[in-house]
Amino acid sequence: VVEHIHDAIIADDQEGRIVFANDQFLALYGLDRSLIGNLVLEDYVAPEWRDALRDRHDRRMRGERMPTVFRYEGVRSDGKRLWIEAVVTPIKDAQGDVVGTQSALRDITERKHAEDALQTHSKILHAMAEGLIYVDSTGTIRFSNPAFDGMFGYAPGELIGQPVSVLSESAGPGLAPMVAVTEAVKRGDSWTGEVVNRTKLGVAFYSKIRVSPMQHEGEPWSVIVMEDVTEQRVAREMLAAGERRLRHVLDSVFGFVGHVTVEGLVVDLNKAALQAGGLRLEEVIGVPIWETSVFNYDEVVRAEMKAAVLRAAEGHVCRFETRVCGVQGRLLDIDLALSPMLGEDGKVSSIVGFAADITERKVAEKRLEQRLAELAFLAKFTQEINAMTEEPQLLGALCSSLASLFKGDRIGVYAFDSERSCLQFRAGCSSTGNVDHCLGQDIPLGVGAIGYAAQKMERLAIKDLLQDASEIEAGQPAHAIVAVPLLSSGVLLGVRSATESWSAARATIASSISSMSSRSRSSIRPTMPKSISPSTPPGSTRILPGCGSA
């Protein structure tokens, strides 16, 4: 009977020597039957268990009552360890004295490993910061760990048997309804998302849920891991709101704001900068700022911007004026400042740039500079003209001063001869040569730009003449011309002309100078012929038909 039992059976005497062992024992430990009688319990027990097992045996021999079932770790003859569950009963003689023990030994190594795994698993579940539940295919909760119970305010085990839907509130903005979770459970699918939950006391909170399918005794179950993300969600919402406010502030700034890395790669640009440069943020993010169309239109500007960024990356504040290319190639003058941003380690982490559009200021400064020069000229010219008494001297000085002020290639003054209805060249100067040989030459009214300006008593500005105009400017070819009638109280005195480029503002000032000069010298004041009357108000500007665009 003993040999047919699946368990290993041994009997030992009072000293612990094995006096009997069945075949299952010998096979379990890898021993030979010839060793029976020489083996003691220490020969098949792991070293760390020997003292405990010897103590139990000795106490049992003394008649003390000891637990019947005992587990220990044994050692096979080949050194392999195995877990043994022993059921020990004392052997008594006829007088009732204990003379030995009988033990039934069973190999529980696999079961012990499974138990250890379950115990470890249980410890993990109880130590988890996240809440965890097991749910069967009907959506009924079968297990909940302490973190889950505490998250919802339930006592341990109170959630067992309740439907998982009891945990959820209706979905909010950007959140999934709990039905998505229950449907995933029923289908045995995985699912991840955020939902609004409600505690036992009715307090709502946000949670992130992960649903994973599992098998339990052949039945589909689901593991649901839940994490309270209320604080993180509130923090995200506050951060997003702060970013929106910052974006609104940046986009409201009357200037250009940019954020780049220490390598100069674009991180962000405000609305004003994008609009002024005709850029799209998604197209320039990650691009070196000096390689954008705003700066790379000119190699000097590009190199200047790159050098400034690299210097700012070293911790220096860089401020300078430059010219950038805006929408449709329009050039803008800007005052640009690059400031390094320091990280927690005190090193430069990125660079912020701010620029103001100073194009109008530059234009105003240029106009002011020009106006001051013109005023200085007026003062000098008035002082010089008051000292002159002869007409040729006066006109020569006028032409020389006009040429100096307006940088024209040729300047000429024509006096109107009312009796002959023509204009006579009286004085002039030229950057290409002497014009004295032209003195006294006549230009009839209505002929060429000068004759037309005299006839119509209108300022005339022409550029890119389409025909040779040698008769217009005292025998000299003209590419562009401005002709200004010299008037006094509506009476034509003559015409002042200049070739090459003129601006409307300069022509107006020159007209005023010429008019003042004419009023100061009555010797060149002719009478306006009755046959000529202005077709447009004096002081207006006309384009000579067929001769280009003003």
C-alpha positions in Angstrom: 0.0 0.0 0.0 2.8 2.4 0.9 4.6 1.8 -2.3 1.5 2.7 -4.3 0.9 6.0 -2.6 2.0 9.1 -4.6 3.5 10.8 -1.6 6.9 10.0 -0.3 6.7 8.1 3.0 9.5 7.8 5.5 9.9 6.6 9.1 12.8 7.7 11.4 13.9 6.7 14.9 14.5 8.9 17.9 17.9 10.1 16.6 16.3 11.1 13.3 17.8 8.2 11.2 15.6 7.0 8.4 14.6 3.4 9.0 12.1 3.2 6.1 11.5 5.0 2.9 9.3 4.1 -0.1 10.3 4.4 -3.7 8.6 7.8 -4.1 10.9 9.2 -1.5 14.0 7.8 -3.1 12.9 9.2 -6.5 12.0 12.6 -5.0 15.5 13.0 -3.6 17.5 11.0 -6.1 18.8 8.5 -3.5 19.7 4.9 -3.6 18.0 2.4 -1.3 21.3 1.1 0.0 21.6 4.4 1.9 18.6 3.7 4.0 19.7 3.4 7.7 22.6 5.8 7.2 20.5 8.9 6.3 19.5 11.5 8.9 17.1 14.4 8.3 19.9 16.9 7.9 21.0 15.0 4.8 17.9 16.0 2.8 17.0 19.4 4.3 18.4 22.8 3.2 21.0 24.1 5.6 18.9 27.1 6.8 16.0 24.8 7.8 18.0 22.1 9.6 18.0 23.6 13.1 14.2 24.2 13.0 13.5 20.7 11.8 15.9 19.1 14.4 14.2 21.2 17.1 10.7 20.0 16.1 11.9 16.4 16.0 13.5 16.5 19.4 10.5 18.2 21.0 8.2 15.6 19.5 10.5 12.8 20.9 10.0 14.4 24.3 6.3 14.0 24.0 5.5 17.7 23.3 2.6 18.4 21.0 3.8 19.9 17.7 1.9 21.1 14.5 1.3 18.1 12.2 1.8 20.0 9.0 5.2 21.7 8.3 6.8 23.2 5.2 10.5 23.4 4.6 13.0 23.5 1.8 14.7 20.3 0.9 17.8 19.5 -1.1 18.1 16.7 -3.6 21.3 14.7 -4.0 22.1 16.7 -7.1 21.8 20.0 -5.1 18.5 21.0 -6.6 16.2 22.7 -4.1 12.5 21.8 -3.7 9.7 22.8 -1.4 8.3 20.0 0.8 5.1 19.9 2.7 5.4 17.3 5.5 2.6 15.7 7.5 4.3 14.2 10.6 2.8 11.9 13.2 4.6 10.3 16.1 5.2 6.5 16.4 4.6 5.0 19.8 5.6 1.7 21.3 3.3 -0.6 23.4 3.9 1.5 26.5 2.8 4.7 24.6 6.3 6.1 24.5 7.3 8.0 21.3 10.0 6.0 19.5 10.0 7.8 16.2 8.0 9.6 13.6 6.2 8.8 10.3 6.2 11.5 7.6 4.3 11.9 4.4 6.3 14.3 2.1 4.8 16.0 -0.9 6.7 18.2 -3.5 4.9 21.6 -3.5 7.6 23.5 -5.4 5.3 24.7 -8.2 2.4 25.5 -5.8 4.8 27.4 -3.5 6.1 29.4 -6.5 2.5 30.2 -7.5 1.6 31.2 -4.0 4.7 33.4 -3.8 3.7 35.0 -7.1 0.2 35.6 -5.8 1.5 37.0 -2.6 3.8 39.3 -4.5 1.0 40.3 -6.8 -1.2 41.0 -3.8 1.5 43.2 -2.3 1.9 45.1 -5.5 -1.9 45.7 -5.8 -2.1 46.9 -2.2 1.0 49.1 -2.6 -0.1 50.7 -5.9 -0.7 54.4 -5.9 -3.2 54.0 -8.8 -6.6 52.5 -8.2 -7.2 49.1 -9.7 -10.3 46.9 -10.1 -11.2 43.6 -11.8 -14.4 43.7 -13.7 -16.2 40.7 -15.3 -17.8 40.6 -18.7 -21.1 42.0 -17.3 -19.4 45.1 -15.9 -19.6 43.9 -12.3 -16.7 44.8 -10.0 -14.9 41.7 -8.6 -11.9 43.2 -6.9 -10.7 46.6 -5.9 -7.4 47.5 -4.3 -7.1 49.9 -1.3 -6.0 52.9 -3.5 -9.2 52.5 -5.6 -11.4 52.2 -2.5 -9.8 55.3 -1.0 -10.1 57.3 -4.2 -13.9 56.8 -4.2 -14.3 56.9 -0.4 -15.6 53.3 -0.1 -14.7 50.8 2.6 -12.6 47.7 1.6 -14.8 45.3 -0.2 -17.8 47.7 -0.4 -17.5 48.0 -4.2 -17.4 44.2 -4.8 -20.6 43.2 -6.8 -21.5 46.8 -7.9 -21.6 47.8 -11.5 -18.7 49.8 -12.8 -21.1 52.5 -14.0 -21.7 53.6 -10.4 -18.3 55.3 -10.4 -18.8 57.8 -13.3 -20.4 61.1 -13.8 -21.8 62.3 -17.2 -19.1 63.2 -19.7 -17.8 66.8 -19.7 -16.0 68.8 -22.5 -13.2 66.8 -24.0 -14.1 63.8 -21.8 -15.4 60.3 -22.8 -18.6 59.0 -21.2 -18.4 56.0 -18.9 -20.4 54.0 -21.4 -17.2 53.9 -23.5 -15.5 52.1 -20.6 -18.4 49.6 -20.1 -18.6 48.9 -23.8 -14.8 48.2 -23.9 -15.3 45.8 -21.0 -18.1 43.9 -22.7 -16.1 43.7 -26.0 -12.9 42.7 -24.2 -11.1 45.6 -25.8 -8.4 47.9 -24.5 -9.3 51.5 -24.0 -7.6 54.7 -22.6 -9.2 58.0 -21.8 -10.2 60.6 -19.3 -13.6 60.6 -17.5 -15.4 62.5 -14.8 -15.9 60.3 -11.7 -17.9 60.8 -8.6 -17.0 59.7 -5.1 -19.4 58.0 -2.6 -20.1 61.4 -1.1 -20.9 62.9 -4.6 -17.6 64.8 -5.1 -16.7 64.9 -8.8 -13.0 64.5 -9.9 -11.1 63.8 -13.1 -9.4 60.4 -13.7 -7.4 58.8 -16.4 -8.6 55.2 -17.1 -6.8 52.3 -18.8 -8.8 49.2 -19.6 -7.0 46.0 -20.4 -8.6 42.6 -21.2 -7.6 39.5 -19.2 -8.8 35.9 -18.8 -10.0 34.5 -15.5 -10.8 30.8 -15.4 -11.8 30.9 -19.0 -14.0 34.0 -18.6 -13.2 37.4 -20.2 -12.5 39.9 -17.5 -11.0 43.4 -17.6 -8.4 45.2 -15.5 -9.2 48.8 -15.0 -6.4 51.0 -13.7 -7.5 54.5 -12.7 -5.4 57.6 -11.8 -6.7 60.8 -10.2 -5.6 63.5 -12.6 -7.7 66.4 -11.2 -4.7 68.4 -10.1 -2.8 67.7 -13.4 -5.9 68.7 -15.4 -6.5 71.9 -13.5 -2.8 72.7 -13.9 -3.0 72.0 -17.6 -6.1 74.2 -18.0 -4.4 77.0 -16.0 -1.2 76.7 -18.1 -3.3 76.7 -21.3 -5.1 79.8 -20.1 -1.8 81.5 -19.2 -0.4 80.7 -22.6 -3.5 82.1 -24.3 -3.2 85.3 -22.2 0.5 85.5 -23.0 -0.2 85.0 -26.7 -2.9 87.7 -26.6 -0.4 90.1 -24.9 2.3 89.3 -27.4 -0.1 89.7 -30.4 -1.3 93.0 -28.9 2.2 94.4 -28.6 2.9 97.3 -31.1 6.1 95.7 -32.2 7.7 92.5 -33.4 8.5 89.8 -30.8 10.3 86.6 -31.5 11.7 83.6 -29.5 14.6 81.5 -30.8 16.9 78.8 -29.4 20.5 79.5 -28.7 21.2 78.1 -32.1 18.9 80.7 -33.6 16.1 78.3 -34.5 12.6 79.9 -34.5 10.4 78.9 -31.6 7.7 81.5 -31.8 6.8 84.8 -33.5 4.0 87.2 -32.5 1.2 88.2 -34.9 2.8 91.5 -35.8 6.1 89.9 -36.8 4.3 87.3 -38.9 2.1 89.8 -40.7 4.9 92.3 -41.4 7.2 89.6 -42.8 4.4 87.7 -44.7 5.3 84.5 -42.8 3.4 81.5 -41.5 4.5 80.3 -38.1 4.3 76.6 -39.0 6.6 77.2 -41.9 9.4 79.0 -40.0 9.4 77.0 -36.7 12.8 75.3 -36.5 14.3 77.4 -39.2 17.3 79.7 -38.4 15.9 83.2 -38.0 18.5 84.6 -40.4 17.4 82.1 -43.1 13.9 83.5 -43.2 12.8 85.8 -46.0 12.9 88.7 -43.6 16.7 88.6 -43.3 18.1 86.4 -46.1 17.2 88.9 -48.9 20.5 90.6 -48.4 23.7 88.8 -47.5 25.0 91.6 -45.3 21.8 91.8 -43.3 21.7 88.0 -43.0 25.3 87.8 -41.7 24.6 90.7 -39.3 21.6 89.0 -37.8 23.4 85.6 -37.5 26.3 87.3 -35.7 24.0 89.1 -33.3 22.1 85.9 -32.4 25.4 84.0 -31.7 26.6 86.9 -29.6 23.3 86.9 -27.6 23.7 83.2 -27.1 26.9 84.0 -25.3 24.9 86.1 -22.8 25.2 89.6 -24.4 22.3 92.0 -25.0 22.5 93.1 -28.7 20.8 96.2 -30.0 21.1 97.6 -33.5 19.2 99.1 -36.4 18.8 97.1 -39.6 16.6 96.8 -42.6 14.4 93.8 -43.2 12.2 92.6 -46.1 8.5 92.6 -45.5 5.4 91.8 -47.4 5.7 92.1 -51.2 9.4 93.0 -50.9 8.8 96.2 -48.9 11.8 97.2 -46.9 11.3 98.2 -43.3 13.8 99.9 -41.0 13.7 98.3 -37.5 15.3 98.9 -34.1 16.1 95.3 -32.9 17.2 94.1 -29.5 18.2 90.5 -28.7 18.2 89.5 -25.0 19.4 86.2 -23.6 17.1 84.2 -21.3 18.8 82.3 -18.5 17.7 78.9 -17.3 17.8 77.6 -13.7 21.4 76.7 -14.1 22.3 80.3 -15.0 23.1 79.4 -18.6 21.5 80.9 -21.7 18.6 78.7 -22.5 17.0 80.8 -25.4 16.9 84.3 -26.9 14.0 86.8 -27.0 14.0 89.5 -29.7 12.0 92.7 -29.8 11.9 95.0 -32.7 10.1 98.3 -33.4 9.3 99.6 -36.9 11.2 102.8 -37.3 10.6 103.2 -41.0 8.5 106.4 -40.6 11.0 107.8 -38.1 13.8 107.3 -40.6 11.8 109.0 -43.3 11.0 111.8 -41.0 14.6 112.1 -40.0 15.7 112.2 -43.6 13.0 114.8 -44.4 14.1 116.9 -41.5 17.7 116.7 -42.6 16.7 117.7 -46.1 14.6 120.5 -44.8 17.4 121.9 -42.6 19.7 121.8 -45.6 17.1 123.7 -47.6 16.6 126.2 -44.9 20.3 126.7 -44.7 20.4 127.2 -48.4 17.6 129.7 -48.3 19.4 131.7 -45.6 22.7 131.7 -47.5 21.0 132.4 -50.9 19.0 135.3 -49.5 22.1 136.8 -48.0 24.0 136.4 -51.3 21.2 137.7 -53.5 20.7 140.8 -51.5 24.3 141.8 -52.3 23.9 141.4 -56.0 22.8 144.2 -58.4 23.3 142.8 -61.9 20.8 140.4 -63.5 23.5 138.0 -65.0 25.2 137.8 -61.6 21.8 137.2 -59.9 20.7 134.5 -62.3 24.1 132.8 -62.3 24.1 132.6 -58.5 20.6 131.3 -58.6 21.5 128.5 -61.0 24.6 127.6 -59.1 22.8 127.4 -55.8 20.0 125.4 -57.2 22.4 122.9 -58.7 24.2 122.6 -55.4 20.9 122.0 -53.5 19.1 119.7 -55.9 22.0 117.8 -57.4 20.6 118.2 -60.9 22.8 117.5 -64.0 21.7 120.8 -65.6 20.0 123.9 -64.2 18.6 126.6 -66.4 16.6 129.8 -66.0 14.6 131.2 -68.9 13.1 134.7 -68.9 9.8 135.3 -70.6 9.8 137.9 -73.5 6.2 139.0 -73.7 6.7 140.9 -76.9 8.0 137.9 -78.8 6.0 135.4 -76.8 9.0 133.2 -76.2 11.4 132.1 -73.5 15.0 133.2 -73.6 17.8 131.2 -71.9 19.4 133.7 -69.4 21.6 131.6 -67.1 22.5 128.0 -66.3 25.0 125.5 -65.2 25.8 121.9 -66.2 27.8 119.1 -64.7 28.8 118.0 -68.2 30.2 121.3 -69.4 29.8 125.1 -69.9 26.5 126.4 -71.1 27.5 130.0 -71.9 27.2 129.3 -75.6 23.5 128.8 -75.1 22.8 132.2 -73.6 20.1 134.1 -75.6 18.6 131.0 -77.2 14.8 131.2 -77.5 12.1 128.6 -76.8 8.6 129.4 -78.2 5.6 129.0 -75.9 4.1 125.5 -76.0 7.3 123.9 -77.4 8.9 121.2 -75.3 8.6 120.8 -71.6 9.8 124.4 -70.9 7.5 126.0 -73.4 4.6 123.9 -72.2 5.1 124.8 -68.5 5.3 128.5 -69.5 2.1 128.3 -71.7 0.1 126.4 -69.1 1.8 128.0 -66.1 2.0 124.6 -64.5 4.8 122.8 -62.9 5.8 119.9 -65.1 7.7 116.7 -64.1 8.7 114.1 -66.6 10.9 111.1 -66.3 12.1 108.6 -69.0 11.6 110.9 -72.0 10.8 108.9 -75.1 12.3 111.3 -77.6 15.4 113.5 -77.9 14.7 116.7 -76.1 17.8 118.7 -77.1 15.7 121.7 -77.9 14.2 121.6 -74.4 17.3 122.1 -72.3 19.6 124.5 -74.2 20.8 122.0 -76.6 21.6 119.3 -74.0 19.9 115.8 -74.2 17.5 115.3 -71.2 16.5 112.0 -69.6 14.2 113.5 -67.0 13.1 117.0 -66.5 11.3 119.3 -64.1 10.1 122.7 -65.4 8.7 125.2 -62.9 7.0 128.5 -64.1 8.3 131.6 -62.2 5.2 133.5 -61.3 4.5 136.7 -59.4 0.9 137.5 -58.6 -0.3 135.3 -61.4 2.1 136.9 -63.9 4.6 134.7 -65.8 8.2 135.8 -65.3 10.0 132.9 -66.8 10.8 129.2 -66.2 13.3 127.4 -64.2 14.3 123.9 -65.3 16.4 121.0 -64.0 17.2 117.6 -65.5 17.6 114.2 -64.0 15.7 113.2 -60.8 13.5 115.7 -58.8 11.0 115.2 -56.1 7.7 117.0 -55.9 8.8 118.5 -52.5 12.0 119.9 -54.0 10.3 121.3 -57.0 7.8 123.1 -54.7 10.7 124.6 -52.6 12.6 125.6 -55.8 9.5 127.3 -57.1 9.3 129.3 -53.9 13.0 130.3 -54.2 12.6 131.3 -57.8 9.4 133.3 -57.1 11.2 135.1 -54.2 14.2 135.9 -56.5 11.9 137.2 -59.2 10.1 139.5 -56.8 13.4 141.0 -55.6 14.5 142.0 -59.1 12.0 144.0 -61.2 14.4 144.2 -64.1 13.3 140.8 -65.3 9.6 141.2 -64.7 7.7 140.9 -68.1 4.0 141.4 -68.8 1.8 138.3 -69.2 0.5 138.4 -72.8 -3.3 138.4 -73.0 -3.3 135.6 -75.5 -2.0 133.1 -72.9 -4.3 132.2 -70.0 -3.7 129.3 -67.6 -5.8 126.2 -68.1 -5.1 125.0 -64.6 -4.6 126.8 -61.3 -1.0 128.2 -61.0 1.1 125.9 -58.9 -0.4 122.6 -60.1 1.7 119.9 -61.7 1.0 118.4 -65.2 2.4 115.5 -67.2 3.6 116.4 -70.7 1.4 114.1 -73.0 3.3 111.4 -74.7 6.5 111.9 -72.8 6.5 109.3 -70.1 5.0 109.2 -66.6 5.5 111.6 -63.8 
